[in-house]
Amino acid sequence: MAKGEVAGERLYPPTTTLSMFMRQTLGADATCQKAVNGWAAQRAADGLRACSVRTGGYCRARQRLPLEMVNALRRHTGPLLSG
């Protein structure tokens, strides 16, 4: 097990998934592949174990995000982003 990892820990916990999703939706290249590639690069930079760059796990993690949490974030950040 690599530094900073715990046995049984999810690769895409809700906070990580939400952060990735926000970057994905705000970026010029809003593909799932770009989001997963960025996460894999960040893990490598942090000295964590390499992970797959397949998008399936991330897409499933996004589907598990509570819709109310995403909507609340949108309500609070939307006005800030629009000016």
PDB file of N, CA, C and O in Angstrom:
ATOM      1  N   MET A   1       0.844  -1.182   0.000  1.00  0.00           N
ATOM      2  CA  MET A   1       0.000   0.000   0.000  1.00  0.00           C
ATOM      3  C   MET A   1       0.891   1.248   0.000  1.00  0.00           C
ATOM      4  O   MET A   1       1.877   1.318   0.734  1.00  0.00           O
ATOM      5  N   ALA A   2       0.536   2.209  -0.818  1.00  0.00           N
ATOM      6  CA  ALA A   2       1.344   3.420  -0.954  1.00  0.00           C
ATOM      7  C   ALA A   2       1.033   4.421   0.150  1.00  0.00           C
ATOM      8  O   ALA A   2       0.009   4.340   0.829  1.00  0.00           O
ATOM      9  N   LYS A   3       1.936   5.349   0.300  1.00  0.00           N
ATOM     10  CA  LYS A   3       1.786   6.431   1.280  1.00  0.00           C
ATOM     11  C   LYS A   3       0.428   7.120   1.120  1.00  0.00           C
ATOM     12  O   LYS A   3       0.005   7.435   0.008  1.00  0.00           O
ATOM     13  N   GLY A   4      -0.246   7.347   2.253  1.00  0.00           N
ATOM     14  CA  GLY A   4      -1.492   8.096   2.218  1.00  0.00           C
ATOM     15  C   GLY A   4      -2.708   7.276   1.841  1.00  0.00           C
ATOM     16  O   GLY A   4      -3.787   7.840   1.663  1.00  0.00           O
ATOM     17  N   GLU A   5      -2.571   5.953   1.711  1.00  0.00           N
ATOM     18  CA  GLU A   5      -3.707   5.120   1.348  1.00  0.00           C
ATOM     19  C   GLU A   5      -4.092   4.235   2.515  1.00  0.00           C
ATOM     20  O   GLU A   5      -3.251   3.861   3.333  1.00  0.00           O
ATOM     21  N   VAL A   6      -5.371   3.906   2.585  1.00  0.00           N
ATOM     22  CA  VAL A   6      -5.906   3.052   3.628  1.00  0.00           C
ATOM     23  C   VAL A   6      -6.569   1.866   2.959  1.00  0.00           C
ATOM     24  O   VAL A   6      -7.246   2.025   1.943  1.00  0.00           O
ATOM     25  N   ALA A   7      -6.382   0.679   3.516  1.00  0.00           N
ATOM     26  CA  ALA A   7      -6.989  -0.522   2.944  1.00  0.00           C
ATOM     27  C   ALA A   7      -8.496  -0.327   2.807  1.00  0.00           C
ATOM     28  O   ALA A   7      -9.152   0.146   3.736  1.00  0.00           O
ATOM     29  N   GLY A   8      -9.038  -0.687   1.661  1.00  0.00           N
ATOM     30  CA  GLY A   8     -10.466  -0.588   1.416  1.00  0.00           C
ATOM     31  C   GLY A   8     -10.951   0.812   1.062  1.00  0.00           C
ATOM     32  O   GLY A   8     -12.150   1.018   0.875  1.00  0.00           O
ATOM     33  N   GLU A   9     -10.054   1.762   0.970  1.00  0.00           N
ATOM     34  CA  GLU A   9     -10.436   3.141   0.653  1.00  0.00           C
ATOM     35  C   GLU A   9     -10.859   3.231  -0.806  1.00  0.00           C
ATOM     36  O   GLU A   9     -10.227   2.633  -1.677  1.00  0.00           O
ATOM     37  N   ARG A  10     -11.918   3.969  -1.071  1.00  0.00           N
ATOM     38  CA  ARG A  10     -12.387   4.164  -2.445  1.00  0.00           C
ATOM     39  C   ARG A  10     -11.440   5.080  -3.203  1.00  0.00           C
ATOM     40  O   ARG A  10     -10.883   6.026  -2.645  1.00  0.00           O
ATOM     41  N   LEU A  11     -11.273   4.783  -4.469  1.00  0.00           N
ATOM     42  CA  LEU A  11     -10.455   5.631  -5.329  1.00  0.00           C
ATOM     43  C   LEU A  11     -11.157   6.970  -5.568  1.00  0.00           C
ATOM     44  O   LEU A  11     -10.507   8.004  -5.718  1.00  0.00           O
ATOM     45  N   TYR A  12     -12.488   6.935  -5.602  1.00  0.00           N
ATOM     46  CA  TYR A  12     -13.272   8.146  -5.868  1.00  0.00           C
ATOM     47  C   TYR A  12     -14.261   8.399  -4.727  1.00  0.00           C
ATOM     48  O   TYR A  12     -15.461   8.184  -4.900  1.00  0.00           O
ATOM     49  N   PRO A  13     -13.779   8.852  -3.561  1.00  0.00           N
ATOM     50  CA  PRO A  13     -14.721   9.212  -2.501  1.00  0.00           C
ATOM     51  C   PRO A  13     -15.531  10.439  -2.939  1.00  0.00           C
ATOM     52  O   PRO A  13     -15.127  11.137  -3.870  1.00  0.00           O
ATOM     53  N   PRO A  14     -16.662  10.712  -2.286  1.00  0.00           N
ATOM     54  CA  PRO A  14     -17.527  11.813  -2.722  1.00  0.00           C
ATOM     55  C   PRO A  14     -16.813  13.161  -2.870  1.00  0.00           C
ATOM     56  O   PRO A  14     -17.068  13.877  -3.839  1.00  0.00           O
ATOM     57  N   THR A  15     -15.941  13.520  -1.949  1.00  0.00           N
ATOM     58  CA  THR A  15     -15.277  14.822  -2.047  1.00  0.00           C
ATOM     59  C   THR A  15     -14.366  14.884  -3.272  1.00  0.00           C
ATOM     60  O   THR A  15     -14.313  15.907  -3.955  1.00  0.00           O
ATOM     61  N   THR A  16     -13.657  13.807  -3.548  1.00  0.00           N
ATOM     62  CA  THR A  16     -12.790  13.755  -4.727  1.00  0.00           C
ATOM     63  C   THR A  16     -13.624  13.795  -5.994  1.00  0.00           C
ATOM     64  O   THR A  16     -13.308  14.525  -6.934  1.00  0.00           O
ATOM     65  N   THR A  17     -14.690  13.006  -6.015  1.00  0.00           N
ATOM     66  CA  THR A  17     -15.558  12.954  -7.191  1.00  0.00           C
ATOM     67  C   THR A  17     -16.165  14.318  -7.471  1.00  0.00           C
ATOM     68  O   THR A  17     -16.202  14.760  -8.620  1.00  0.00           O
ATOM     69  N   LEU A  18     -16.637  14.984  -6.436  1.00  0.00           N
ATOM     70  CA  LEU A  18     -17.235  16.306  -6.617  1.00  0.00           C
ATOM     71  C   LEU A  18     -16.208  17.302  -7.137  1.00  0.00           C
ATOM     72  O   LEU A  18     -16.510  18.102  -8.022  1.00  0.00           O
ATOM     73  N   SER A  19     -15.013  17.260  -6.601  1.00  0.00           N
ATOM     74  CA  SER A  19     -13.948  18.151  -7.063  1.00  0.00           C
ATOM     75  C   SER A  19     -13.625  17.893  -8.536  1.00  0.00           C
ATOM     76  O   SER A  19     -13.472  18.828  -9.322  1.00  0.00           O
ATOM     77  N   MET A  20     -13.524  16.628  -8.890  1.00  0.00           N
ATOM     78  CA  MET A  20     -13.249  16.278 -10.285  1.00  0.00           C
ATOM     79  C   MET A  20     -14.383  16.742 -11.198  1.00  0.00           C
ATOM     80  O   MET A  20     -14.139  17.267 -12.284  1.00  0.00           O
ATOM     81  N   PHE A  21     -15.615  16.546 -10.753  1.00  0.00           N
ATOM     82  CA  PHE A  21     -16.782  16.921 -11.545  1.00  0.00           C
ATOM     83  C   PHE A  21     -16.821  18.429 -11.769  1.00  0.00           C
ATOM     84  O   PHE A  21     -17.123  18.891 -12.869  1.00  0.00           O
ATOM     85  N   MET A  22     -16.515  19.194 -10.723  1.00  0.00           N
ATOM     86  CA  MET A  22     -16.501  20.649 -10.870  1.00  0.00           C
ATOM     87  C   MET A  22     -15.435  21.079 -11.875  1.00  0.00           C
ATOM     88  O   MET A  22     -15.694  21.914 -12.741  1.00  0.00           O
ATOM     89  N   ARG A  23     -14.238  20.510 -11.759  1.00  0.00           N
ATOM     90  CA  ARG A  23     -13.182  20.846 -12.728  1.00  0.00           C
ATOM     91  C   ARG A  23     -13.600  20.445 -14.135  1.00  0.00           C
ATOM     92  O   ARG A  23     -13.355  21.170 -15.099  1.00  0.00           O
ATOM     93  N   GLN A  24     -14.232  19.284 -14.241  1.00  0.00           N
ATOM     94  CA  GLN A  24     -14.669  18.801 -15.550  1.00  0.00           C
ATOM     95  C   GLN A  24     -15.663  19.758 -16.193  1.00  0.00           C
ATOM     96  O   GLN A  24     -15.526  20.103 -17.367  1.00  0.00           O
ATOM     97  N   THR A  25     -16.655  20.185 -15.436  1.00  0.00           N
ATOM     98  CA  THR A  25     -17.693  21.031 -16.013  1.00  0.00           C
ATOM     99  C   THR A  25     -17.214  22.447 -16.294  1.00  0.00           C
ATOM    100  O   THR A  25     -17.779  23.130 -17.149  1.00  0.00           O
ATOM    101  N   LEU A  26     -16.187  22.897 -15.592  1.00  0.00           N
ATOM    102  CA  LEU A  26     -15.692  24.257 -15.798  1.00  0.00           C
ATOM    103  C   LEU A  26     -14.550  24.335 -16.798  1.00  0.00           C
ATOM    104  O   LEU A  26     -14.176  25.426 -17.227  1.00  0.00           O
ATOM    105  N   GLY A  27     -13.992  23.192 -17.173  1.00  0.00           N
ATOM    106  CA  GLY A  27     -12.841  23.178 -18.066  1.00  0.00           C
ATOM    107  C   GLY A  27     -13.218  23.267 -19.533  1.00  0.00           C
ATOM    108  O   GLY A  27     -14.364  23.020 -19.911  1.00  0.00           O
ATOM    109  N   ALA A  28     -12.248  23.619 -20.347  1.00  0.00           N
ATOM    110  CA  ALA A  28     -12.469  23.701 -21.792  1.00  0.00           C
ATOM    111  C   ALA A  28     -12.715  22.316 -22.385  1.00  0.00           C
ATOM    112  O   ALA A  28     -13.544  22.160 -23.281  1.00  0.00           O
ATOM    113  N   ASP A  29     -11.994  21.310 -21.886  1.00  0.00           N
ATOM    114  CA  ASP A  29     -12.185  19.924 -22.325  1.00  0.00           C
ATOM    115  C   ASP A  29     -12.969  19.231 -21.217  1.00  0.00           C
ATOM    116  O   ASP A  29     -12.389  18.761 -20.239  1.00  0.00           O
ATOM    117  N   ALA A  30     -14.281  19.170 -21.375  1.00  0.00           N
ATOM    118  CA  ALA A  30     -15.166  18.673 -20.317  1.00  0.00           C
ATOM    119  C   ALA A  30     -15.432  17.177 -20.421  1.00  0.00           C
ATOM    120  O   ALA A  30     -16.513  16.712 -20.059  1.00  0.00           O
ATOM    121  N   THR A  31     -14.460  16.425 -20.910  1.00  0.00           N
ATOM    122  CA  THR A  31     -14.652  14.981 -21.037  1.00  0.00           C
ATOM    123  C   THR A  31     -14.301  14.270 -19.733  1.00  0.00           C
ATOM    124  O   THR A  31     -13.497  14.751 -18.935  1.00  0.00           O
ATOM    125  N   CYS A  32     -14.926  13.116 -19.544  1.00  0.00           N
ATOM    126  CA  CYS A  32     -14.599  12.284 -18.381  1.00  0.00           C
ATOM    127  C   CYS A  32     -13.139  11.845 -18.464  1.00  0.00           C
ATOM    128  O   CYS A  32     -12.460  11.748 -17.441  1.00  0.00           O
ATOM    129  N   GLN A  33     -12.659  11.583 -19.666  1.00  0.00           N
ATOM    130  CA  GLN A  33     -11.276  11.129 -19.821  1.00  0.00           C
ATOM    131  C   GLN A  33     -10.296  12.176 -19.328  1.00  0.00           C
ATOM    132  O   GLN A  33      -9.310  11.842 -18.673  1.00  0.00           O
ATOM    133  N   LYS A  34     -10.554  13.430 -19.633  1.00  0.00           N
ATOM    134  CA  LYS A  34      -9.682  14.513 -19.169  1.00  0.00           C
ATOM    135  C   LYS A  34      -9.690  14.578 -17.641  1.00  0.00           C
ATOM    136  O   LYS A  34      -8.643  14.776 -17.025  1.00  0.00           O
ATOM    137  N   ALA A  35     -10.855  14.414 -17.034  1.00  0.00           N
ATOM    138  CA  ALA A  35     -10.967  14.457 -15.575  1.00  0.00           C
ATOM    139  C   ALA A  35     -10.180  13.312 -14.939  1.00  0.00           C
ATOM    140  O   ALA A  35      -9.457  13.520 -13.965  1.00  0.00           O
ATOM    141  N   VAL A  36     -10.319  12.112 -15.485  1.00  0.00           N
ATOM    142  CA  VAL A  36      -9.632  10.941 -14.930  1.00  0.00           C
ATOM    143  C   VAL A  36      -8.126  11.045 -15.148  1.00  0.00           C
ATOM    144  O   VAL A  36      -7.345  10.699 -14.261  1.00  0.00           O
ATOM    145  N   ASN A  37      -7.718  11.515 -16.309  1.00  0.00           N
ATOM    146  CA  ASN A  37      -6.285  11.695 -16.563  1.00  0.00           C
ATOM    147  C   ASN A  37      -5.678  12.691 -15.573  1.00  0.00           C
ATOM    148  O   ASN A  37      -4.573  12.481 -15.072  1.00  0.00           O
ATOM    149  N   GLY A  38      -6.401  13.769 -15.298  1.00  0.00           N
ATOM    150  CA  GLY A  38      -5.918  14.763 -14.340  1.00  0.00           C
ATOM    151  C   GLY A  38      -5.797  14.191 -12.938  1.00  0.00           C
ATOM    152  O   GLY A  38      -4.843  14.494 -12.222  1.00  0.00           O
ATOM    153  N   TRP A  39      -6.762  13.362 -12.541  1.00  0.00           N
ATOM    154  CA  TRP A  39      -6.727  12.733 -11.218  1.00  0.00           C
ATOM    155  C   TRP A  39      -5.557  11.756 -11.124  1.00  0.00           C
ATOM    156  O   TRP A  39      -4.866  11.708 -10.106  1.00  0.00           O
ATOM    157  N   ALA A  40      -5.338  10.981 -12.180  1.00  0.00           N
ATOM    158  CA  ALA A  40      -4.220  10.028 -12.188  1.00  0.00           C
ATOM    159  C   ALA A  40      -2.887  10.772 -12.092  1.00  0.00           C
ATOM    160  O   ALA A  40      -1.983  10.332 -11.381  1.00  0.00           O
ATOM    161  N   ALA A  41      -2.762  11.884 -12.795  1.00  0.00           N
ATOM    162  CA  ALA A  41      -1.530  12.678 -12.746  1.00  0.00           C
ATOM    163  C   ALA A  41      -1.326  13.271 -11.355  1.00  0.00           C
ATOM    164  O   ALA A  41      -0.201  13.310 -10.854  1.00  0.00           O
ATOM    165  N   GLN A  42      -2.413  13.735 -10.727  1.00  0.00           N
ATOM    166  CA  GLN A  42      -2.305  14.300  -9.381  1.00  0.00           C
ATOM    167  C   GLN A  42      -1.879  13.241  -8.379  1.00  0.00           C
ATOM    168  O   GLN A  42      -1.048  13.504  -7.510  1.00  0.00           O
ATOM    169  N   ARG A  43      -2.447  12.040  -8.495  1.00  0.00           N
ATOM    170  CA  ARG A  43      -2.064  10.945  -7.601  1.00  0.00           C
ATOM    171  C   ARG A  43      -0.573  10.633  -7.754  1.00  0.00           C
ATOM    172  O   ARG A  43       0.127  10.436  -6.760  1.00  0.00           O
ATOM    173  N   ALA A  44      -0.095  10.589  -8.987  1.00  0.00           N
ATOM    174  CA  ALA A  44       1.323  10.307  -9.231  1.00  0.00           C
ATOM    175  C   ALA A  44       2.195  11.398  -8.611  1.00  0.00           C
ATOM    176  O   ALA A  44       3.218  11.106  -7.990  1.00  0.00           O
ATOM    177  N   ALA A  45       1.784  12.653  -8.783  1.00  0.00           N
ATOM    178  CA  ALA A  45       2.545  13.774  -8.230  1.00  0.00           C
ATOM    179  C   ALA A  45       2.574  13.722  -6.698  1.00  0.00           C
ATOM    180  O   ALA A  45       3.538  14.168  -6.076  1.00  0.00           O
ATOM    181  N   ASP A  46       1.515  13.176  -6.097  1.00  0.00           N
ATOM    182  CA  ASP A  46       1.440  13.064  -4.639  1.00  0.00           C
ATOM    183  C   ASP A  46       2.121  11.805  -4.114  1.00  0.00           C
ATOM    184  O   ASP A  46       2.125  11.559  -2.908  1.00  0.00           O
ATOM    185  N   GLY A  47       2.695  11.008  -5.009  1.00  0.00           N
ATOM    186  CA  GLY A  47       3.393   9.795  -4.597  1.00  0.00           C
ATOM    187  C   GLY A  47       2.481   8.627  -4.265  1.00  0.00           C
ATOM    188  O   GLY A  47       2.900   7.676  -3.605  1.00  0.00           O
ATOM    189  N   LEU A  48       1.223   8.695  -4.724  1.00  0.00           N
ATOM    190  CA  LEU A  48       0.277   7.608  -4.473  1.00  0.00           C
ATOM    191  C   LEU A  48       0.369   6.554  -5.574  1.00  0.00           C
ATOM    192  O   LEU A  48       0.927   6.789  -6.646  1.00  0.00           O
ATOM    193  N   ARG A  49      -0.190   5.397  -5.275  1.00  0.00           N
ATOM    194  CA  ARG A  49      -0.189   4.279  -6.221  1.00  0.00           C
ATOM    195  C   ARG A  49      -0.884   4.694  -7.518  1.00  0.00           C
ATOM    196  O   ARG A  49      -1.895   5.397  -7.496  1.00  0.00           O
ATOM    197  N   ALA A  50      -0.337   4.256  -8.630  1.00  0.00           N
ATOM    198  CA  ALA A  50      -0.935   4.559  -9.933  1.00  0.00           C
ATOM    199  C   ALA A  50      -2.331   3.946 -10.009  1.00  0.00           C
ATOM    200  O   ALA A  50      -2.589   2.894  -9.425  1.00  0.00           O
ATOM    201  N   CYS A  51      -3.214   4.606 -10.723  1.00  0.00           N
ATOM    202  CA  CYS A  51      -4.567   4.088 -10.903  1.00  0.00           C
ATOM    203  C   CYS A  51      -4.873   4.022 -12.393  1.00  0.00           C
ATOM    204  O   CYS A  51      -4.205   4.650 -13.214  1.00  0.00           O
ATOM    205  N   SER A  52      -5.882   3.258 -12.713  1.00  0.00           N
ATOM    206  CA  SER A  52      -6.317   3.119 -14.096  1.00  0.00           C
ATOM    207  C   SER A  52      -6.834   4.459 -14.611  1.00  0.00           C
ATOM    208  O   SER A  52      -7.359   5.267 -13.843  1.00  0.00           O
ATOM    209  N   VAL A  53      -6.686   4.686 -15.894  1.00  0.00           N
ATOM    210  CA  VAL A  53      -7.253   5.895 -16.493  1.00  0.00           C
ATOM    211  C   VAL A  53      -8.545   5.571 -17.250  1.00  0.00           C
ATOM    212  O   VAL A  53      -9.018   6.369 -18.059  1.00  0.00           O
ATOM    213  N   ARG A  54      -9.103   4.400 -16.975  1.00  0.00           N
ATOM    214  CA  ARG A  54     -10.425   4.084 -17.520  1.00  0.00           C
ATOM    215  C   ARG A  54     -11.456   4.941 -16.802  1.00  0.00           C
ATOM    216  O   ARG A  54     -11.296   5.239 -15.618  1.00  0.00           O
ATOM    217  N   THR A  55     -12.493   5.332 -17.491  1.00  0.00           N
ATOM    218  CA  THR A  55     -13.453   6.293 -16.943  1.00  0.00           C
ATOM    219  C   THR A  55     -14.624   5.663 -16.192  1.00  0.00           C
ATOM    220  O   THR A  55     -15.367   6.381 -15.522  1.00  0.00           O
ATOM    221  N   GLY A  56     -14.810   4.373 -16.278  1.00  0.00           N
ATOM    222  CA  GLY A  56     -15.982   3.717 -15.688  1.00  0.00           C
ATOM    223  C   GLY A  56     -16.152   3.967 -14.203  1.00  0.00           C
ATOM    224  O   GLY A  56     -17.254   4.285 -13.756  1.00  0.00           O
ATOM    225  N   GLY A  57     -15.082   3.831 -13.426  1.00  0.00           N
ATOM    226  CA  GLY A  57     -15.170   4.035 -11.979  1.00  0.00           C
ATOM    227  C   GLY A  57     -15.575   5.453 -11.625  1.00  0.00           C
ATOM    228  O   GLY A  57     -16.393   5.668 -10.731  1.00  0.00           O
ATOM    229  N   TYR A  58     -15.003   6.415 -12.324  1.00  0.00           N
ATOM    230  CA  TYR A  58     -15.345   7.818 -12.079  1.00  0.00           C
ATOM    231  C   TYR A  58     -16.797   8.094 -12.456  1.00  0.00           C
ATOM    232  O   TYR A  58     -17.509   8.782 -11.725  1.00  0.00           O
ATOM    233  N   CYS A  59     -17.236   7.562 -13.587  1.00  0.00           N
ATOM    234  CA  CYS A  59     -18.622   7.788 -14.011  1.00  0.00           C
ATOM    235  C   CYS A  59     -19.611   7.185 -13.015  1.00  0.00           C
ATOM    236  O   CYS A  59     -20.646   7.787 -12.730  1.00  0.00           O
ATOM    237  N   ARG A  60     -19.302   6.011 -12.488  1.00  0.00           N
ATOM    238  CA  ARG A  60     -20.165   5.401 -11.465  1.00  0.00           C
ATOM    239  C   ARG A  60     -20.145   6.233 -10.180  1.00  0.00           C
ATOM    240  O   ARG A  60     -21.177   6.400  -9.529  1.00  0.00           O
ATOM    241  N   ALA A  61     -18.978   6.750  -9.820  1.00  0.00           N
ATOM    242  CA  ALA A  61     -18.869   7.586  -8.623  1.00  0.00           C
ATOM    243  C   ALA A  61     -19.687   8.863  -8.787  1.00  0.00           C
ATOM    244  O   ALA A  61     -20.318   9.322  -7.835  1.00  0.00           O
ATOM    245  N   ARG A  62     -19.680   9.428  -9.969  1.00  0.00           N
ATOM    246  CA  ARG A  62     -20.496  10.635 -10.221  1.00  0.00           C
ATOM    247  C   ARG A  62     -21.973  10.332 -10.046  1.00  0.00           C
ATOM    248  O   ARG A  62     -22.719  11.153  -9.514  1.00  0.00           O
ATOM    249  N   GLN A  63     -22.396   9.163 -10.489  1.00  0.00           N
ATOM    250  CA  GLN A  63     -23.807   8.779 -10.354  1.00  0.00           C
ATOM    251  C   GLN A  63     -24.204   8.597  -8.888  1.00  0.00           C
ATOM    252  O   GLN A  63     -25.377   8.740  -8.546  1.00  0.00           O
ATOM    253  N   ARG A  64     -23.242   8.285  -8.022  1.00  0.00           N
ATOM    254  CA  ARG A  64     -23.523   8.115  -6.599  1.00  0.00           C
ATOM    255  C   ARG A  64     -23.596   9.442  -5.843  1.00  0.00           C
ATOM    256  O   ARG A  64     -24.054   9.471  -4.701  1.00  0.00           O
ATOM    257  N   LEU A  65     -23.157  10.528  -6.455  1.00  0.00           N
ATOM    258  CA  LEU A  65     -23.209  11.822  -5.764  1.00  0.00           C
ATOM    259  C   LEU A  65     -24.668  12.181  -5.476  1.00  0.00           C
ATOM    260  O   LEU A  65     -25.513  12.092  -6.366  1.00  0.00           O
ATOM    261  N   PRO A  66     -24.965  12.581  -4.250  1.00  0.00           N
ATOM    262  CA  PRO A  66     -26.338  12.984  -3.933  1.00  0.00           C
ATOM    263  C   PRO A  66     -26.737  14.200  -4.763  1.00  0.00           C
ATOM    264  O   PRO A  66     -26.041  15.215  -4.760  1.00  0.00           O
ATOM    265  N   LEU A  67     -27.849  14.094  -5.465  1.00  0.00           N
ATOM    266  CA  LEU A  67     -28.313  15.171  -6.338  1.00  0.00           C
ATOM    267  C   LEU A  67     -28.520  16.464  -5.556  1.00  0.00           C
ATOM    268  O   LEU A  67     -28.222  17.547  -6.058  1.00  0.00           O
ATOM    269  N   GLU A  68     -29.028  16.358  -4.335  1.00  0.00           N
ATOM    270  CA  GLU A  68     -29.259  17.566  -3.535  1.00  0.00           C
ATOM    271  C   GLU A  68     -27.944  18.278  -3.219  1.00  0.00           C
ATOM    272  O   GLU A  68     -27.906  19.507  -3.176  1.00  0.00           O
ATOM    273  N   MET A  69     -26.869  17.524  -2.998  1.00  0.00           N
ATOM    274  CA  MET A  69     -25.570  18.137  -2.729  1.00  0.00           C
ATOM    275  C   MET A  69     -25.092  18.922  -3.960  1.00  0.00           C
ATOM    276  O   MET A  69     -24.600  20.043  -3.836  1.00  0.00           O
ATOM    277  N   VAL A  70     -25.240  18.330  -5.126  1.00  0.00           N
ATOM    278  CA  VAL A  70     -24.819  18.996  -6.368  1.00  0.00           C
ATOM    279  C   VAL A  70     -25.682  20.232  -6.612  1.00  0.00           C
ATOM    280  O   VAL A  70     -25.167  21.280  -7.000  1.00  0.00           O
ATOM    281  N   ASN A  71     -26.985  20.115  -6.387  1.00  0.00           N
ATOM    282  CA  ASN A  71     -27.878  21.267  -6.582  1.00  0.00           C
ATOM    283  C   ASN A  71     -27.570  22.388  -5.599  1.00  0.00           C
ATOM    284  O   ASN A  71     -27.596  23.561  -5.974  1.00  0.00           O
ATOM    285  N   ALA A  72     -27.279  22.043  -4.343  1.00  0.00           N
ATOM    286  CA  ALA A  72     -26.943  23.070  -3.349  1.00  0.00           C
ATOM    287  C   ALA A  72     -25.661  23.788  -3.747  1.00  0.00           C
ATOM    288  O   ALA A  72     -25.568  25.009  -3.616  1.00  0.00           O
ATOM    289  N   LEU A  73     -24.687  23.053  -4.223  1.00  0.00           N
ATOM    290  CA  LEU A  73     -23.436  23.654  -4.675  1.00  0.00           C
ATOM    291  C   LEU A  73     -23.694  24.590  -5.852  1.00  0.00           C
ATOM    292  O   LEU A  73     -23.144  25.690  -5.913  1.00  0.00           O
ATOM    293  N   ARG A  74     -24.520  24.153  -6.767  1.00  0.00           N
ATOM    294  CA  ARG A  74     -24.868  24.993  -7.935  1.00  0.00           C
ATOM    295  C   ARG A  74     -25.546  26.279  -7.490  1.00  0.00           C
ATOM    296  O   ARG A  74     -25.228  27.360  -7.987  1.00  0.00           O
ATOM    297  N   ARG A  75     -26.489  26.162  -6.545  1.00  0.00           N
ATOM    298  CA  ARG A  75     -27.207  27.361  -6.062  1.00  0.00           C
ATOM    299  C   ARG A  75     -26.263  28.356  -5.394  1.00  0.00           C
ATOM    300  O   ARG A  75     -26.430  29.567  -5.538  1.00  0.00           O
ATOM    301  N   HIS A  76     -25.282  27.852  -4.671  1.00  0.00           N
ATOM    302  CA  HIS A  76     -24.370  28.738  -3.932  1.00  0.00           C
ATOM    303  C   HIS A  76     -23.250  29.297  -4.795  1.00  0.00           C
ATOM    304  O   HIS A  76     -22.805  30.425  -4.584  1.00  0.00           O
ATOM    305  N   THR A  77     -22.792  28.513  -5.766  1.00  0.00           N
ATOM    306  CA  THR A  77     -21.655  28.969  -6.568  1.00  0.00           C
ATOM    307  C   THR A  77     -22.067  29.626  -7.880  1.00  0.00           C
ATOM    308  O   THR A  77     -21.318  30.436  -8.426  1.00  0.00           O
ATOM    309  N   GLY A  78     -23.228  29.293  -8.383  1.00  0.00           N
ATOM    310  CA  GLY A  78     -23.689  29.868  -9.651  1.00  0.00           C
ATOM    311  C   GLY A  78     -23.625  31.384  -9.674  1.00  0.00           C
ATOM    312  O   GLY A  78     -23.050  31.956 -10.601  1.00  0.00           O
ATOM    313  N   PRO A  79     -24.204  32.059  -8.672  1.00  0.00           N
ATOM    314  CA  PRO A  79     -24.144  33.529  -8.658  1.00  0.00           C
ATOM    315  C   PRO A  79     -22.722  34.069  -8.578  1.00  0.00           C
ATOM    316  O   PRO A  79     -22.424  35.126  -9.136  1.00  0.00           O
ATOM    317  N   LEU A  80     -21.850  33.354  -7.892  1.00  0.00           N
ATOM    318  CA  LEU A  80     -20.458  33.803  -7.791  1.00  0.00           C
ATOM    319  C   LEU A  80     -19.734  33.720  -9.134  1.00  0.00           C
ATOM    320  O   LEU A  80     -18.902  34.567  -9.461  1.00  0.00           O
ATOM    321  N   LEU A  81     -20.066  32.689  -9.900  1.00  0.00           N
ATOM    322  CA  LEU A  81     -19.414  32.506 -11.198  1.00  0.00           C
ATOM    323  C   LEU A  81     -19.934  33.459 -12.248  1.00  0.00           C
ATOM    324  O   LEU A  81     -19.206  33.822 -13.172  1.00  0.00           O
ATOM    325  N   SER A  82     -21.185  33.870 -12.119  1.00  0.00           N
ATOM    326  CA  SER A  82     -21.768  34.742 -13.155  1.00  0.00           C
ATOM    327  C   SER A  82     -21.487  36.221 -12.910  1.00  0.00           C
ATOM    328  O   SER A  82     -21.888  37.070 -13.706  1.00  0.00           O
ATOM    329  N   GLY A  83     -20.817  36.526 -11.840  1.00  0.00           N
ATOM    330  CA  GLY A  83     -20.382  37.880 -11.716  1.00  0.00           C
ATOM    331  C   GLY A  83     -20.830  38.639 -10.571  1.00  0.00           C
ATOM    332  O   GLY A  83     -20.477  39.810 -10.429  1.00  0.00           O
TER     333      GLY A  83
END
